[in-house]
Amino acid sequence: MPSPVKPPGVSNSPFAELQNSQTPNPEQLDNIKAQLDLVLLALEALAGIGSEAMLQAAAQLNLEAQVADRVSLWRLRQSSPLRKGSGGRKKLDVEEARSLVLISCHLAKQYQELIRRAVALLEQLTEQNRPPHQAALLGDYLDRFSNTYQERMQDGDRTHPDRLTHLALKLLIDLLFYSGPGGPRRLWLALLDSSLIDRESQTF
């Protein structure tokens, strides 16, 4: 007896892990693209990666249709409502959002050892009641995150340094979860949850 035929593209789809999850509405997508840009910013600040590494991840994940080149990647990230300027801004569709989720988790997995080391340092310093900047790895990360945020985001110059530190450290801890098994689904569900919260909080 012939085996049941699977719907075309399901088994080989790069989005297979996310297909059965909730689909966000347009209002939710507006917040999701802001949060995804922050996750990628945290990876940039910690691992020193740039657009080339993100495009390489897209190619490895067969996501060239959604993220073809530097321009398309820039347009996707510039679509964040938190970003300065309006050039290149576009509406982010669900497949593009899921593509950025997969790319983020793929990169987090590649740098999992670095992420674990940074989180372990944070836990150690917290137990000792010492500021995270006292560890070189964390200090460099926090400085790069704050400088890049202030450079790119509309409210960058108005955001208190303590708030940026809190956001950067929260994203660092989140990256540890996204770097492990089921990371893409964890991130997608976190984005859906955060999209129900007032965007002004800028955290999830």
N, C-alpha and C positions, 0 to 999 in steps of 0.2 A: 504493500500500500504506500503511495507516495507520501512523503512528509509534508506537513503544511507549509505553504509558501509564505515567507515573511514579507511584510510590506517593503517595497523598494527603499533602500537607503537606510533602514532602521539599524541593521546590525553593524554597518560600517560608518554610521554617522558619528562625527566627533562630539555631537551633543547628546549621545545615547544616555549618559549618566544624568542628564538634566531634563530629559524628555517628559518624564512623568511628574515633574514638579509644576508648581503653579506658574501661570503666565501673567506677568505684570501688566497693568493697564498703562496708558500713556502718562498719567500723572506719576505713577510709581517709577516709571523709567526715567523721569526727569531727575529724581533723587538718586536712583541707582547709578546713573552715569557719573554723578558727583562722587559717590562713594568709591566706585571702581578706580577713578582717577587718583584718589587718595591712597588706595591700596598699592597701585603701581608707583606712586610717589615714594611710599615707604620702602618698597623694594629698591628703587633707584638710590635712595639715601643710604640704605644699609649695605647693599652689594655693589654699588657703583655702576649698575647696568644702565644702558641707554636704549634707544630705539632699535639698534641693530640686534640686540639680544631678544627684544620683544618680537621682532620680525622673524628671527630664527625660530623662536618658539612657535609662532604662528605656522611656519612652514612644516615644522615637525609634527604639528597637530592637524595638518591638512586644513588650515583655516585661511588659506590665501584668498579665497573668495570674499571673505569679510575684511581681512587685513592684508591688503596686497603689497603696500609699499609705505615708505615714510610719510607720504602725504596723507594717505588714508588713515594711518595710525594717528597722525597729528590731528586730523579732523575729528576722529572719534574722541580723543582725549580733550580737545578744545570744546567739545559739545557740553562739557561739564558747566553747569550754571554758576559754579564758584569761580571759574576762570576769568581773567582780565580779557577785555576786548571781545569783539563779536566775529572777527574774521574766521572763516572756516567752520563756524558753528552749524551743526546739523542735528536733526532728530535721530536719536539712537534707536534702532529697532531691536527686537528681542534677540535675534540671532547674533547681532553685533555685540550686545551686552553679554550674551553667553560666551561669545568668543573671547572677550576680555577676561571673563571669569576663568576660562580654561587656561589662557595665557598666564594670568596671575598665579594660578596654582601650580602650573608647570614650572614657572620660574622659582616659586617658593620651594618646591620640592628639590630643584637643583641646588638651592642655597640653604637647604634644611640644616646642615651642620652649623653654618654661620648664624642662622636664626636661633638655633638651640643654644649656642654659646652666648649670644647676646641676652637671651631670656634668662639663662642661668646666672649671668652677671647681675642682671637686674634684681633677681630674687635674692642673691647674696648681699647686694648693697642695701636692699630694702630691709633685710633682717638686721643689718648693722646700722640702720638709720643713717646711711650715708647717701648723698645725692648721686644720681646716675652719671652725672658728668665726670665723676672721679675715675670712672673706667674709660680708657681711651676709646674702645670700640663703641660704647654707648655715647660718649661725648661727641665723637665724630659723626655718628648717626644723627643725633639730635640737632647738631649744628647744621648739617646738610639738609635735614628735613625742614627746619625752621627757615633757613635761607631760601630754599627752593619754594616753599609755600609763600613766603612774603613776596618773592619775585613773580610768581604766577597767578596768585589768587586775588580777587577783588578786595577782600577784606584783609589781605596780608599785612599791610602796614598798621591796621587798627587792632589786630589780634594780639592779646597779651602773651608774652613769652611762656608763661606758665600754662596757658591753655594749649599752646602749640606742643609743649613738652608732654602734656597729658595725652593729647591726640596721637602724637608719635609713638609713645609707649604703649598705648592701647592697640594701635595698628601692629606694632611689633609682636605683641602677644597673640593677636588674631592670626598673624602670618604663620605662627607655629602650628595652629590648628589647620590652616589651609594647606600646609606643606605635607600633611599626612594622608593616609588612605581616606577616600571620600571627601577630600578637600574641596573640589569644585561644588559638590552638593552643599557642603557646609557654608561655603561663601555665598552661593546663590540664595539659600534660605536666610542667611544673615542679611543679605541685601533686601530681600522681600520684607523681612521684619522691620528693617530700618526705614524702608520707604513709607511705612505707616506712621512714622514719628515725624514731628516737625523738622523740616530740612535745616533749620537754623542751628540745631544741635550739632550737626556735622559729625556725629559719631554713631557707631552701631556696635 
